[in-house]
Amino acid sequence: MKFVGRIAAIICLINTVVGTVLSWLAVGIVIVCFTVVVQRYAFAVSHVWLQDLYIWLNGAMFTAVAGFALLRDNHVRVDIFYRPASAQKKALVDLLGVLIFLFPAMWVVWAYAWPFVLRSWSYGEGSANVGGMPGLYVLKTFILVFAALVALQGLAMLLRSILVLAGRDELVPDRIRYSRKEDPTHPTEAV
């Protein structure tokens, strides 16, 4: 069971590193967008490749950090019943959710994106805009990165669920441990 906890920790580390590094693209997006606006309105100059750049950076960032968002539990969830549930109930919900919804959804994304990305790489697809950025195939590859990182984080959630349901909560990596504050069976400690 320790191996299961280590695998979950490695997956969390991968998504933490990828998410932390690529979330800095937000700064680049702001700088490029600001540059485009200043050039357009202050100097009446426009570069299509710069406009493509901030849109592409945005797409790359949001697809690459999706696994990190799942790790941090930042995805939208209607948690009327989930939040107050015990760790055991949360583990069961997560186990079923990953197996029934997340894995099949990521498989569909991967299966449909694979030929799309391969075709884009085969002819070195670039921007559809005249004067736009080359290398659109790189951006399209982020669809596969999205599916892989979210599926990996789903595997970490699945492993967490297995550990919790087996009564081995202590082996769950800290990054994905169920909070005791939210668990009604554990009293909240005074600060």
LINRA-V263463 format. One record per pair of residues at least 24 apart in sequence whose C-alpha atoms are under 8 Angstrom apart, sorted by sequence separation. I is the first residue (numbers start at 1). J is the second residue. If there is no record, write none. Layout:
i->{I I}
j->{J J}
This chain:
i->{30 117 29 28 29 29 28 29 113 114 26 113 25 26 25 110 109 110 26 109 25 110 23 109 110 22 107 106 22 23 106 22 106 19 106 18 19 18 19 19 103 19 102 15 18 19 103 15 16 102 15 16 15 98 98 12 98 98 95 94 95 94 95 94 95 91 92 91 90 91 91 92 91 52 88 87 88 64 60 63 67 52 53 59 63 66 70 48 52 64 65 48 49 50 60 63 64 67 71 48 49 50 56 63 66 67 70 47 48 49 66 67 48 64 67 68 67 87 86 87 85 86 84 85 86 83 84 85 86 83 84 72 71 72 71 15 15 11 12 11 12 11 8 9 8 7 8 8 8 5 4 5 5 4 1 9 12 8 9 12 8 5 9 1 5 6 5 2 1}
j->{54 141 54 54 55 57 57 58 143 144 57 144 57 58 58 143 143 144 61 144 61 147 61 147 148 61 147 147 64 65 148 65 150 64 151 64 65 65 66 67 151 68 151 65 68 69 154 67 68 154 68 71 71 154 155 71 157 158 157 157 158 158 161 161 162 160 161 161 161 162 164 165 165 127 164 164 165 142 139 142 146 132 133 139 143 146 150 129 133 145 146 130 131 132 142 145 146 149 153 131 132 133 139 146 149 150 153 131 132 133 150 151 133 149 152 153 153 178 182 183 182 183 182 183 184 182 183 184 185 183 184 175 175 176 176 149 153 152 153 153 156 156 155 156 156 156 157 159 160 159 159 160 163 163 163 172 175 172 173 176 173 171 175 168 172 173 173 171 171}
